[in-house]
Amino acid sequence: MTSSHTADAPAGVPQDLWLAARRAQMNAYVPYSSFPVGAALRAASGTIYAGANVENASFGLTRCAEQSAVQALATAGERAFTELVVVSSAVEPATPCGACRQVLFEFAPEARVYLVNTAGAVRETTVAALLPAGFRL
């Protein structure tokens, strides 16, 4: 990672979410991919929940950062979020995988999403734009 976890957020990205996502990214457990990702979301209550990707030798058991953050939100009893920052060191800001998109959609289809890389590139979108045909049962 090229920038410090105390660095200013790129323009337009909420500073508190950026810092929480960067801290989470620095704690990612990625012995197989060497691709740390951090995510932080703001619950409807205003509380911030963060998560990092946690890999496993049984790849299907790997948990993405976005899912880790949602699991922290749900474990705390919250059921909605308004904003999400996802930080990676990819050349272009990385987007959530398909499974993460559906998990995010379950809790907040209209949430604002900031996809950011550690070089400061930003792509701003929404959960619904990332998963235009998301569904609920």
C-alpha positions as CSV (number, residue, x, y, z in Angstrom):
1,M,0.0,0.0,0.0
2,T,1.4,3.3,-1.0
3,S,-0.4,5.8,1.3
4,S,-0.7,6.1,5.1
5,H,-3.9,5.2,6.9
6,T,-4.0,8.8,8.2
7,A,-3.8,10.4,4.7
8,D,-6.6,12.6,3.6
9,A,-9.4,11.0,1.6
10,P,-9.6,11.7,-2.1
11,A,-11.9,14.6,-3.0
12,G,-15.5,13.8,-2.6
13,V,-15.0,10.7,-0.4
14,P,-16.1,10.9,3.2
15,Q,-13.0,11.2,5.4
16,D,-14.3,9.1,8.3
17,L,-15.3,6.2,6.0
18,W,-12.0,6.5,4.1
19,L,-10.0,6.2,7.3
20,A,-12.0,3.3,8.6
21,A,-11.7,1.4,5.2
22,R,-7.9,2.1,5.1
23,R,-7.5,0.7,8.7
24,A,-9.5,-2.3,7.7
25,Q,-7.5,-2.8,4.5
26,M,-4.3,-2.8,6.5
27,N,-5.6,-5.7,8.6
28,A,-6.8,-7.8,5.7
29,Y,-5.7,-11.4,5.8
30,V,-4.6,-12.2,2.2
31,P,-1.9,-14.8,2.2
32,Y,-3.1,-16.2,-1.2
33,S,-3.9,-13.2,-3.3
34,S,-1.8,-10.5,-1.7
35,F,-4.8,-8.2,-2.6
36,P,-5.9,-6.4,0.6
37,V,-9.3,-4.7,0.5
38,G,-11.0,-2.6,3.2
39,A,-14.6,-1.5,3.3
40,A,-16.4,0.8,5.7
41,L,-20.1,1.6,5.6
42,R,-22.2,4.2,7.5
43,A,-25.3,2.7,9.0
44,A,-28.6,4.6,8.9
45,S,-27.9,5.4,12.6
46,G,-24.6,7.0,11.6
47,T,-22.4,4.3,13.1
48,I,-19.5,3.2,11.0
49,Y,-18.8,-0.5,10.5
50,A,-15.6,-1.7,8.7
51,G,-14.5,-5.0,7.3
52,A,-11.5,-6.5,5.6
53,N,-11.2,-9.4,3.2
54,V,-10.2,-12.6,5.0
55,E,-8.9,-15.4,2.8
56,N,-9.0,-19.2,3.5
57,A,-7.2,-22.1,1.9
58,S,-10.7,-23.3,1.0
59,F,-11.3,-20.5,-1.3
60,G,-15.1,-20.7,-1.1
61,L,-14.8,-19.8,2.6
62,T,-13.0,-16.5,1.8
63,R,-14.9,-13.5,3.0
64,C,-14.8,-10.2,1.1
65,A,-14.3,-6.9,2.9
66,E,-17.8,-5.7,1.9
67,Q,-19.4,-8.8,3.3
68,S,-17.3,-8.4,6.5
69,A,-18.6,-4.9,7.0
70,V,-22.2,-5.9,6.4
71,Q,-21.8,-8.8,8.8
72,A,-20.5,-6.3,11.5
73,L,-23.5,-4.1,10.7
74,A,-26.1,-6.9,11.0
75,T,-24.4,-8.4,14.1
76,A,-24.8,-5.0,15.8
77,G,-28.5,-5.1,15.1
78,E,-28.5,-2.6,12.3
79,R,-30.3,-3.3,9.0
80,A,-29.5,-0.4,6.6
81,F,-26.6,1.7,5.5
82,T,-26.3,4.9,3.5
83,E,-22.7,5.1,2.3
84,L,-19.9,2.6,1.6
85,V,-16.2,3.1,0.8
86,V,-14.2,0.2,-0.7
87,V,-10.5,0.7,-0.8
88,S,-8.0,-1.5,-2.7
89,S,-4.6,-1.1,-4.3
90,A,-5.8,-2.0,-7.7
91,V,-4.8,0.2,-10.7
92,E,-8.4,1.1,-11.3
93,P,-10.7,1.2,-8.2
94,A,-12.0,-2.3,-7.7
95,T,-15.7,-3.0,-7.8
96,P,-17.4,-5.5,-5.4
97,C,-17.8,-9.1,-6.7
98,G,-21.3,-10.3,-7.7
99,A,-22.0,-12.0,-4.4
100,C,-21.1,-8.8,-2.5
101,R,-23.3,-6.8,-4.8
102,Q,-26.3,-8.9,-3.9
103,V,-25.4,-8.8,-0.1
104,L,-25.2,-5.0,-0.3
105,F,-28.4,-4.8,-2.2
106,E,-30.2,-6.8,0.5
107,F,-29.5,-4.0,3.0
108,A,-29.2,-0.7,1.0
109,P,-29.9,-0.7,-2.8
110,E,-29.8,3.2,-2.9
111,A,-26.7,3.6,-0.8
112,R,-23.9,5.7,-2.3
113,V,-20.7,3.8,-3.0
114,Y,-17.2,5.2,-3.3
115,L,-14.7,2.8,-5.0
116,V,-11.2,4.1,-4.3
117,N,-7.7,2.9,-4.9
118,T,-4.7,3.8,-2.7
119,A,-3.4,6.2,-5.4
120,G,-6.5,8.3,-4.9
121,A,-8.6,7.4,-8.0
122,V,-12.3,7.4,-7.2
123,R,-15.4,6.0,-8.9
124,E,-18.7,7.0,-7.3
125,T,-21.9,5.0,-7.9
126,T,-24.8,3.3,-6.0
127,V,-25.5,-0.2,-5.0
128,A,-28.4,-0.3,-7.4
129,A,-26.2,0.8,-10.3
130,L,-23.7,-2.0,-9.4
131,L,-26.5,-4.6,-9.4
132,P,-29.3,-3.3,-11.6
133,A,-31.3,-6.5,-11.5
134,G,-30.8,-7.2,-7.8
135,F,-33.7,-9.0,-6.0
136,R,-35.4,-9.5,-2.7
137,L,-37.5,-12.4,-1.6
